[in-house]
Amino acid sequence: MITAKQILLVEIVFSILFVLSGNLFAAEKIFIKEYTYQASEIDSKVTSRAQALEQAKRLVLEELGTYLISKTEVKDFAITSDKVTVLTAGVVQTEIIDEKWDGERYQLKARIKADPDEVAKAIDKLRKDDKKTEELTDAKKRADDALKEIEKLKAELDTVKNDKSKQLAYVNKVNDLSATEWFEKGYAFGSSNDWDGAIAAYSKAIELDPYYASAYSRRGWAYGMKRQYDRAIEDYNKVISLEPGNAGVYWLRGSAYYNKGQESWGIADYKKACELNRNLLFCEEYLR
């Protein structure tokens, strides 16, 4: 026979579980936005999807940014709403929860699930890191520039539909847009220390744009975090071939050499980095 004491104990346990479950899920917020892209005559399913995804992602990031500014500590950061959106793209993952293509329109629904307070903390950390802020700002500019060029090429192809060079340029610019989206996904994976996810995303960005120096650099960093220093060095070598004056990448490659026990190579890279940019940390030591 169940006693009153046992009933009371069960009630207490259920009360605790209810409170814990409430605390577990109460902080998470869901943001959903939908965008429909009207395809032009030169668009394929692939190019239509890429542009629908970019616009849906922007809408949902803007909605999250508005919430962060109004409801979290972000309102005290004294940064613009555009900057909040830029940094947020490097913190959260945008999921596609529904998409439809009828040959003329690409309809796509995007969702972000996140704890706004945790996102605010991540943004606070990012905004204090000049290099990461610069990389994410450059990614946003790259996407903006791609969209402008896409619209320009679309208008030109409306009048000269059979211009093969412009058609190829159009596809390449859409690929640039997609590469940037994968780059931001990689950044968000890295922000949560998911280095395998980051490597996979950066690899997709590089597949779409083999000359994307920042994607090689960030993938190299991710390999380094997994102690795969040889792979990191390969990526840093590629960045240096694309951007010979990039002091920061010489420093990163030097650290990879140093961590794998090749100290003389590491020191040589540190010195080269400091020759290119004397303002790097510890340069006084390496330029003696």
C-alpha positions as CSV (number, residue, x, y, z in Angstrom):
1,M,0.0,0.0,0.0
2,I,1.3,3.4,-1.0
3,T,1.8,5.7,2.0
4,A,1.3,9.4,2.2
5,K,5.1,9.8,2.6
6,Q,5.7,8.0,-0.6
7,I,3.1,10.1,-2.5
8,L,4.8,13.3,-1.1
9,L,8.2,12.0,-2.3
10,V,6.9,11.3,-5.8
11,E,5.3,14.8,-5.9
12,I,8.6,16.4,-4.9
13,V,10.6,14.4,-7.5
14,F,8.1,15.5,-10.3
15,S,8.3,19.1,-9.1
16,I,12.1,19.0,-9.3
17,L,12.0,17.5,-12.8
18,F,9.5,20.1,-13.9
19,V,11.6,22.9,-12.7
20,L,14.8,21.5,-14.2
21,S,13.1,20.9,-17.6
22,G,11.8,24.4,-17.5
23,N,15.2,25.8,-16.9
24,L,16.7,23.6,-19.6
25,F,14.4,24.8,-22.4
26,A,13.2,28.2,-21.3
27,A,16.3,30.0,-22.5
28,E,16.2,28.7,-26.0
29,K,14.4,30.8,-28.6
30,I,13.4,29.9,-32.1
31,F,13.5,32.4,-35.0
32,I,12.0,31.5,-38.4
33,K,11.9,33.4,-41.7
34,E,10.8,32.5,-45.2
35,Y,12.0,33.8,-48.5
36,T,10.7,33.1,-52.1
37,Y,13.2,33.7,-54.9
38,Q,11.7,34.4,-58.3
39,A,14.0,32.8,-60.9
40,S,15.1,34.5,-64.0
41,E,15.6,32.9,-67.4
42,I,19.3,32.3,-66.7
43,D,18.7,30.7,-63.3
44,S,18.9,27.0,-62.5
45,K,17.6,25.3,-59.4
46,V,21.1,25.6,-57.9
47,T,21.5,29.3,-58.5
48,S,18.0,30.0,-57.3
49,R,18.5,28.0,-54.1
50,A,21.7,29.8,-53.3
51,Q,20.1,33.2,-53.5
52,A,16.9,32.1,-51.6
53,L,19.1,30.8,-48.8
54,E,21.2,33.9,-48.6
55,Q,18.1,36.1,-48.3
56,A,16.3,33.9,-45.9
57,K,19.4,33.7,-43.7
58,R,19.8,37.5,-43.7
59,L,16.1,37.9,-42.6
60,V,16.4,35.4,-39.7
61,L,19.7,36.8,-38.6
62,E,18.3,40.3,-38.6
63,E,15.3,39.1,-36.5
64,L,17.6,37.5,-34.0
65,G,19.8,40.6,-33.9
66,T,16.8,42.8,-33.2
67,Y,15.9,40.5,-30.3
68,L,19.4,40.6,-28.9
69,I,19.6,44.4,-29.0
70,S,16.2,44.7,-27.2
71,K,16.4,41.8,-24.7
72,T,20.0,41.1,-23.8
73,E,23.2,42.7,-22.8
74,V,24.0,43.4,-26.5
75,K,22.1,46.7,-26.1
76,D,25.0,47.9,-23.9
77,F,27.7,47.1,-26.4
78,A,27.4,50.3,-28.4
79,I,27.6,48.6,-31.8
80,T,25.3,48.9,-34.7
81,S,22.6,46.5,-35.6
82,D,24.5,45.6,-38.8
83,K,27.6,44.7,-36.7
84,V,25.4,42.6,-34.5
85,T,24.1,40.7,-37.5
86,V,27.7,40.3,-38.9
87,L,29.0,38.8,-35.6
88,T,25.9,36.6,-35.0
89,A,26.5,34.9,-38.4
90,G,29.8,33.6,-36.9
91,V,28.1,32.2,-33.8
92,V,24.8,30.5,-34.7
93,Q,23.8,27.9,-37.3
94,T,21.0,28.6,-39.7
95,E,18.9,25.5,-40.5
96,I,16.8,25.0,-43.6
97,I,13.5,23.5,-42.4
98,D,11.6,23.6,-45.6
99,E,12.3,24.3,-49.3
100,K,10.3,24.0,-52.5
101,W,11.2,24.5,-56.2
102,D,8.5,24.6,-58.9
103,G,10.8,25.6,-61.8
104,E,10.1,29.3,-61.4
105,R,10.2,30.1,-57.7
106,Y,12.4,28.8,-54.9
107,Q,10.7,28.9,-51.5
108,L,12.9,28.4,-48.5
109,K,12.3,28.6,-44.8
110,A,15.2,29.1,-42.4
111,R,15.4,28.6,-38.6
112,I,17.8,29.6,-35.9
113,K,17.5,27.9,-32.5
114,A,19.6,29.6,-29.9
115,D,19.9,30.8,-26.3
116,P,20.0,34.6,-26.8
117,D,22.0,35.1,-23.6
118,E,24.7,32.7,-24.8
119,V,24.7,34.3,-28.2
120,A,25.2,37.7,-26.5
121,K,28.2,36.3,-24.6
122,A,29.7,35.0,-27.8
123,I,29.2,38.3,-29.6
124,D,30.8,40.1,-26.7
125,K,33.9,37.9,-27.0
126,L,34.0,38.2,-30.8
127,R,33.7,42.0,-30.8
128,K,36.8,42.2,-28.7
129,D,38.8,40.2,-31.1
130,D,39.8,42.5,-33.9
131,K,41.0,39.8,-36.3
132,K,37.8,37.7,-36.1
133,T,35.6,40.8,-36.4
134,E,37.6,41.7,-39.5
135,E,37.2,38.3,-41.0
136,L,33.4,38.2,-40.4
137,T,33.0,41.8,-41.7
138,D,35.0,40.8,-44.8
139,A,32.7,37.8,-45.3
140,K,29.6,40.0,-45.2
141,K,31.2,42.5,-47.6
142,R,32.1,39.6,-49.9
143,A,28.4,38.4,-49.9
144,D,27.2,41.9,-50.5
145,D,29.5,42.4,-53.4
146,A,28.5,39.1,-54.9
147,L,24.8,40.0,-54.7
148,K,25.5,43.3,-56.4
149,E,27.4,41.7,-59.2
150,I,24.8,39.0,-59.6
151,E,22.1,41.7,-60.1
152,K,24.3,43.5,-62.6
153,L,25.0,40.3,-64.6
154,K,21.4,39.4,-64.5
155,A,20.4,42.7,-66.0
156,E,23.1,42.4,-68.7
157,L,22.0,38.9,-69.6
158,D,18.4,40.1,-69.9
159,T,19.5,41.9,-73.1
160,V,22.2,39.5,-74.3
161,K,21.0,36.1,-73.2
162,N,23.6,34.0,-75.1
163,D,26.7,35.7,-73.8
164,K,28.5,32.6,-72.5
165,S,31.2,34.5,-70.7
166,K,28.6,36.4,-68.7
167,Q,26.7,33.2,-68.0
168,L,29.8,31.7,-66.6
169,A,30.5,34.9,-64.6
170,Y,27.0,34.7,-63.2
171,V,27.4,31.1,-62.0
172,N,30.8,31.9,-60.5
173,K,29.4,34.8,-58.5
174,V,26.6,32.6,-57.2
175,N,29.3,30.2,-56.2
176,D,31.1,33.0,-54.3
177,L,27.8,33.7,-52.5
178,S,27.5,30.0,-51.5
179,A,31.2,29.8,-50.5
180,T,30.7,32.7,-48.1
181,E,27.7,31.0,-46.6
182,W,29.7,27.9,-45.9
183,F,32.5,30.1,-44.5
184,E,30.2,31.6,-42.0
185,K,28.9,28.1,-41.1
186,G,32.5,27.0,-40.5
187,Y,33.0,30.0,-38.2
188,A,29.8,29.1,-36.2
189,F,31.0,25.5,-35.9
190,G,34.4,26.8,-34.6
191,S,32.7,29.1,-32.1
192,S,31.2,26.0,-30.5
193,N,34.5,24.1,-30.7
194,D,33.1,21.7,-33.3
195,W,36.3,21.4,-35.3
196,D,35.2,18.6,-37.5
197,G,32.1,20.5,-38.5
198,A,34.2,23.6,-39.1
199,I,36.7,21.7,-41.4
200,A,33.8,20.2,-43.4
201,A,32.2,23.6,-43.9
202,Y,35.4,25.4,-44.8
203,S,36.2,22.5,-47.3
204,K,32.8,23.2,-49.0
205,A,33.7,26.9,-49.2
206,I,37.1,26.0,-50.8
207,E,35.4,23.6,-53.2
208,L,33.2,26.4,-54.4
209,D,36.0,28.9,-54.5
210,P,39.5,27.4,-54.7
211,Y,41.0,30.9,-54.2
212,Y,39.2,31.7,-50.9
213,A,42.2,32.6,-48.7
214,S,40.3,33.1,-45.5
215,A,38.7,29.7,-45.8
216,Y,42.1,28.0,-46.1
217,S,43.3,30.1,-43.1
218,R,40.4,29.2,-40.9
219,R,40.5,25.5,-41.9
220,G,44.2,25.5,-41.1
221,W,43.3,26.9,-37.6
222,A,40.7,24.1,-37.2
223,Y,43.3,21.5,-38.2
224,G,45.7,23.0,-35.7
225,M,43.0,22.7,-32.9
226,K,42.9,19.0,-33.7
227,R,46.7,18.8,-33.6
228,Q,46.8,17.9,-37.3
229,Y,49.7,20.3,-37.8
230,D,50.8,19.0,-41.2
231,R,47.4,19.6,-42.7
232,A,47.3,23.0,-41.0
233,I,50.7,23.9,-42.6
234,E,49.4,22.8,-46.0
235,D,46.5,25.3,-45.7
236,Y,48.7,28.1,-44.4
237,N,51.1,27.4,-47.4
238,K,48.1,27.9,-49.7
239,V,47.2,31.2,-48.0
240,I,50.8,32.5,-48.4
241,S,50.7,31.6,-52.1
242,L,47.5,33.6,-52.5
243,E,48.5,36.5,-50.1
244,P,52.3,36.6,-49.7
245,G,52.1,39.7,-47.5
246,N,49.7,38.1,-44.9
247,A,51.8,38.5,-41.7
248,G,49.2,36.7,-39.6
249,V,49.4,33.5,-41.6
250,Y,53.2,33.4,-41.3
251,W,52.7,33.6,-37.5
252,L,50.1,30.8,-37.6
253,R,52.3,28.6,-39.7
254,G,55.2,29.3,-37.4
255,S,53.0,28.1,-34.4
256,A,52.1,25.0,-36.3
257,Y,55.8,24.2,-37.0
258,Y,56.6,25.0,-33.3
259,N,53.9,22.7,-32.1
260,K,55.1,19.8,-34.2
261,G,58.7,20.2,-32.9
262,Q,60.3,22.1,-35.8
263,E,61.3,25.1,-33.7
264,S,63.8,26.6,-36.1
265,W,61.1,26.6,-38.9
266,G,58.7,28.2,-36.4
267,I,61.1,30.9,-35.4
268,A,61.8,31.7,-39.1
269,D,58.1,32.2,-39.7
270,Y,57.7,34.3,-36.6
271,K,60.5,36.6,-37.8
272,K,59.0,36.8,-41.3
273,A,55.6,37.7,-39.8
274,C,57.2,40.4,-37.7
275,E,59.1,41.8,-40.8
276,L,55.8,42.1,-42.5
277,N,54.0,43.6,-39.5
278,R,56.0,44.9,-36.5
279,N,52.8,45.5,-34.5
280,L,52.2,41.7,-34.0
281,L,52.4,40.5,-30.4
282,F,55.9,39.5,-29.3
283,C,57.6,41.0,-32.4
284,E,60.2,42.9,-30.3
285,E,61.6,39.6,-29.2
286,Y,61.9,38.1,-32.7
287,L,63.3,41.2,-34.4
288,R,66.3,41.6,-32.0
